[in-house]
Amino acid sequence: MPSRRSRVGMRPEPITHRLTIADAPPDTSTKHRVPAPTMTEPLLEAHNLHRTGDNGTPLLTDVSLHVEPGQRWAIRGSSGAGKTVLMRALALLAPIDSGEILFRGQPIENANVPRYRSSVIYLQQRPVLLEGTVEDNLQLPFRLRTHAKRHYDRDRIRELLSHVGRDESFLGRQREHLSGGEAQIVAVLRAIQMNPQMLLLDEPTAALDRDSVSAVESLVKDWLAEDSSRATVWVTHDDTQTQRMSDHVLHLAGGHVVAEP
């Protein structure tokens, strides 16, 4: 019988990951930076991930990825290659049949999944915003028990907005009046204000106009520049975006890691 550790994330059992409270980011304001982990220690590791669809189709086959502090990864591949399946697995939003996901060298326990998701934040192509204003959506994470000791920093948000050509009036805009690009800017702001260690970006700019793409990329670049230990994994079909936003590339085809096409 396989060990408990080898069964991490296997179905139909509950996903079992382990993350100690000490691994979570400190409850500091956005003006404080997360200390860099030991540079020889991988930040996020995925070992030999396998996932089969309900119809028996292989979705991931023996996929591994090691993300070091400070690295910027791109995930490339055609539609159906397994990119989103991989990203959702890394975010602990989808199960795996076998394999292992480690954060700072440790598996992740169920009880600490919320803290893991505060350190490794997943952003999808279509942002999910609640009814209300931009500021209502930015304040939302601080209402969660996981962040009960943290506080929304309006000055920091104003500073970030100035980097993408928006002023304070943007905070009062209603969700239904936002363009797709503006909604994605809000989603990125909501994520980076939490001081995560890593962003998992699943084609966040695929449907955006050029100005919105530039704004999202600018926010991510500024966030990376604040702390050299931060990392990104970015799914994109855009060759030029791959060059701008990554230093390492993982190519997928049919759920397998393949050599560069």
C-alpha positions as CSV (number, residue, x, y, z in Angstrom):
1,M,0.0,0.0,0.0
2,P,1.4,3.4,-0.9
3,S,2.4,5.7,2.0
4,R,0.3,8.6,3.0
5,R,2.8,11.0,1.5
6,S,2.6,9.4,-1.9
7,R,-1.2,9.7,-1.8
8,V,-1.2,13.5,-1.6
9,G,-4.0,14.9,-3.6
10,M,-5.3,11.5,-4.8
11,R,-9.0,10.9,-5.5
12,P,-11.5,10.0,-4.2
13,E,-9.8,10.7,-0.8
14,P,-9.7,14.3,0.4
15,I,-6.7,16.2,-0.9
16,T,-4.0,16.0,1.8
17,H,-1.2,18.6,1.7
18,R,0.9,19.9,4.6
19,L,2.0,23.5,5.3
20,T,3.1,24.6,8.7
21,I,1.9,27.9,10.1
22,A,5.5,29.0,10.2
23,D,5.5,28.8,6.4
24,A,2.7,31.4,6.0
25,P,3.6,35.0,5.2
26,P,3.7,37.3,8.3
27,D,0.8,39.4,9.1
28,T,2.3,42.7,8.1
29,S,1.1,45.6,6.2
30,T,2.0,45.9,2.5
31,K,4.8,48.3,3.4
32,H,6.7,45.4,4.8
33,R,8.3,42.7,2.6
34,V,8.3,38.9,3.1
35,P,11.8,37.7,4.1
36,A,13.4,35.7,1.3
37,P,13.5,31.9,1.9
38,T,16.8,30.1,1.7
39,M,17.8,30.5,-1.9
40,T,18.8,26.9,-2.3
41,E,15.3,25.8,-1.3
42,P,12.7,25.6,-4.0
43,L,9.6,27.7,-3.4
44,L,7.1,25.4,-5.1
45,E,7.6,21.9,-6.4
46,A,5.3,19.6,-8.3
47,H,6.6,16.0,-8.6
48,N,5.2,13.6,-11.2
49,L,1.7,14.9,-11.3
50,H,-1.0,12.6,-12.9
51,R,-4.6,13.5,-13.5
52,T,-7.2,11.5,-15.6
53,G,-10.5,13.0,-16.7
54,D,-13.9,11.5,-15.9
55,N,-13.9,9.9,-19.4
56,G,-10.5,8.3,-18.9
57,T,-8.6,10.9,-20.9
58,P,-5.2,11.7,-19.5
59,L,-5.1,15.3,-18.5
60,L,-1.6,15.4,-16.8
61,T,1.0,12.7,-17.2
62,D,4.1,12.7,-15.1
63,V,4.3,16.6,-15.0
64,S,7.0,18.1,-12.8
65,L,7.9,21.7,-12.1
66,H,10.3,23.3,-9.7
67,V,10.0,27.0,-9.1
68,E,12.9,28.7,-7.3
69,P,12.6,32.0,-5.5
70,G,12.9,34.9,-7.9
71,Q,12.0,32.8,-11.0
72,R,9.5,33.7,-13.7
73,W,8.0,30.8,-15.5
74,A,5.8,30.7,-18.6
75,I,3.6,27.7,-19.3
76,R,3.0,27.2,-23.1
77,G,1.0,24.8,-25.1
78,S,-2.0,24.6,-27.4
79,S,-5.6,24.5,-26.2
80,G,-6.2,21.3,-24.3
81,A,-2.5,20.8,-23.5
82,G,-3.2,20.7,-19.7
83,K,-2.1,24.2,-18.8
84,T,-5.1,25.2,-16.7
85,V,-5.3,21.7,-15.2
86,L,-1.8,22.1,-14.0
87,M,-2.3,25.6,-12.7
88,R,-5.5,24.7,-10.8
89,A,-3.6,21.7,-9.3
90,L,-0.8,24.0,-8.2
91,A,-3.4,26.3,-6.6
92,L,-5.0,23.3,-4.8
93,L,-8.2,24.0,-6.6
94,A,-8.4,20.7,-8.5
95,P,-7.4,17.2,-7.4
96,I,-4.6,15.0,-8.8
97,D,-4.6,11.3,-9.0
98,S,-1.0,10.9,-7.9
99,G,2.1,12.9,-7.4
100,E,3.1,15.5,-4.8
101,I,3.0,19.3,-4.4
102,L,5.5,20.9,-1.9
103,F,5.7,24.4,-0.7
104,R,9.1,25.4,0.7
105,G,10.1,21.8,0.8
106,Q,7.0,20.6,2.8
107,P,3.7,18.9,1.8
108,I,0.6,20.8,2.6
109,E,-2.0,19.8,5.2
110,N,-5.7,20.5,4.6
111,A,-5.9,22.7,7.7
112,N,-3.4,25.1,6.2
113,V,-4.7,25.3,2.6
114,P,-6.1,28.8,3.2
115,R,-2.7,30.1,4.3
116,Y,-1.1,28.4,1.3
117,R,-3.5,30.1,-1.0
118,S,-2.6,33.4,0.6
119,S,1.1,32.7,-0.3
120,V,0.4,31.2,-3.7
121,I,-2.5,33.1,-5.4
122,Y,-4.2,31.9,-8.5
123,L,-5.6,34.5,-11.0
124,Q,-7.7,33.2,-13.9
125,Q,-8.6,34.7,-17.3
126,R,-12.1,35.9,-16.2
127,P,-11.8,37.7,-12.8
128,V,-14.5,37.0,-10.2
129,L,-15.7,40.3,-8.6
130,L,-18.6,40.7,-6.2
131,E,-21.3,43.3,-6.4
132,G,-20.3,46.7,-5.2
133,T,-17.4,49.1,-5.8
134,V,-13.8,48.4,-6.7
135,E,-12.9,49.2,-3.1
136,D,-15.5,46.8,-1.8
137,N,-13.7,44.1,-3.7
138,L,-10.3,45.1,-2.6
139,Q,-11.4,45.0,1.1
140,L,-13.0,41.6,0.7
141,P,-9.9,39.5,1.7
142,F,-9.5,41.3,5.0
143,R,-13.0,40.1,6.1
144,L,-11.8,36.5,5.9
145,R,-10.7,34.8,9.2
146,T,-7.4,33.9,7.6
147,H,-6.5,37.6,7.4
148,A,-8.3,38.8,10.5
149,K,-5.1,40.5,11.9
150,R,-4.3,42.3,8.7
151,H,-5.7,45.6,7.5
152,Y,-6.6,47.1,4.1
153,D,-4.1,49.8,3.1
154,R,-5.8,52.5,1.0
155,D,-2.6,54.5,0.6
156,R,-0.8,51.5,-0.8
157,I,-3.7,50.9,-3.3
158,R,-3.6,54.6,-4.4
159,E,0.1,54.2,-5.0
160,L,-0.4,51.1,-7.1
161,L,-3.2,52.7,-9.1
162,S,-1.0,55.6,-9.9
163,H,1.4,53.2,-11.6
164,V,-1.3,52.2,-14.1
165,G,-2.8,55.7,-14.7
166,R,-5.8,55.5,-12.4
167,D,-6.6,57.9,-9.6
168,E,-8.5,57.5,-6.4
169,S,-11.9,57.9,-8.1
170,F,-11.4,54.4,-9.6
171,L,-12.0,52.9,-6.2
172,G,-15.6,54.2,-6.3
173,R,-16.5,52.5,-9.6
174,Q,-19.2,49.9,-9.6
175,R,-18.3,46.4,-10.7
176,E,-20.9,46.4,-13.5
177,H,-19.3,49.6,-15.0
178,L,-15.8,48.1,-15.3
179,S,-14.4,46.9,-18.6
180,G,-12.8,43.4,-18.8
181,G,-9.3,45.0,-18.5
182,E,-10.3,47.1,-15.5
183,A,-11.8,44.1,-13.8
184,Q,-8.6,42.2,-14.2
185,I,-6.6,45.2,-12.8
186,V,-8.8,45.0,-9.7
187,A,-8.2,41.2,-9.4
188,V,-4.4,41.7,-9.7
189,L,-4.5,44.5,-7.1
190,R,-6.6,42.4,-4.8
191,A,-4.0,39.6,-5.0
192,I,-0.7,41.6,-4.7
193,Q,-1.9,43.7,-1.8
194,M,-1.9,40.4,0.2
195,N,1.9,40.1,-0.2
196,P,1.9,36.6,-1.7
197,Q,5.1,34.8,-2.4
198,M,3.9,33.6,-5.8
199,L,1.3,34.4,-8.4
200,L,-0.2,31.7,-10.7
201,L,-1.5,33.7,-13.7
202,D,-3.7,31.6,-16.0
203,E,-3.9,33.7,-19.2
204,P,-5.0,36.8,-17.3
205,T,-4.5,39.1,-20.3
206,A,-5.8,36.8,-23.1
207,A,-8.9,38.8,-23.8
208,L,-7.6,42.3,-22.9
209,D,-6.8,45.3,-25.1
210,R,-3.2,46.5,-25.3
211,D,-3.4,49.2,-22.7
212,S,-4.9,46.7,-20.2
213,V,-2.3,44.1,-20.9
214,S,0.4,46.8,-20.3
215,A,-1.3,47.8,-17.0
216,V,-1.5,44.2,-15.7
217,E,2.1,43.4,-16.7
218,S,3.2,46.7,-15.0
219,L,1.5,45.8,-11.7
220,V,3.1,42.3,-11.7
221,K,6.6,43.6,-12.6
222,D,6.4,46.2,-9.8
223,W,5.3,43.5,-7.4
224,L,8.2,41.3,-8.4
225,A,10.7,44.2,-8.1
226,E,9.7,44.8,-4.4
227,D,11.0,41.4,-3.3
228,S,13.6,39.4,-5.2
229,S,12.3,36.1,-3.7
230,R,8.9,36.4,-5.3
231,A,8.0,34.2,-8.3
232,T,5.4,33.9,-11.0
233,V,4.0,31.1,-13.2
234,W,2.2,32.6,-16.2
235,V,0.2,30.8,-18.8
236,T,0.3,32.6,-22.1
237,H,-0.1,32.0,-25.9
238,D,1.7,35.3,-26.7
239,D,5.4,34.9,-27.7
240,T,6.2,38.5,-26.9
241,Q,4.6,38.3,-23.5
242,T,6.6,35.1,-22.8
243,Q,9.8,37.1,-23.6
244,R,8.6,40.1,-21.4
245,M,7.3,38.2,-18.4
246,S,9.4,35.0,-18.1
247,D,12.9,33.6,-17.9
248,H,11.9,29.9,-18.0
249,V,9.4,28.1,-20.1
250,L,7.6,24.8,-19.6
251,H,6.0,23.4,-22.8
252,L,2.9,21.1,-22.5
253,A,1.3,18.9,-25.1
254,G,-1.4,16.4,-24.4
255,G,-0.8,16.7,-20.7
256,H,2.9,15.9,-21.1
257,V,6.0,18.0,-20.7
258,V,7.7,18.3,-24.1
259,A,10.7,19.9,-25.6
260,E,10.3,23.3,-27.1
261,P,8.4,23.0,-30.4
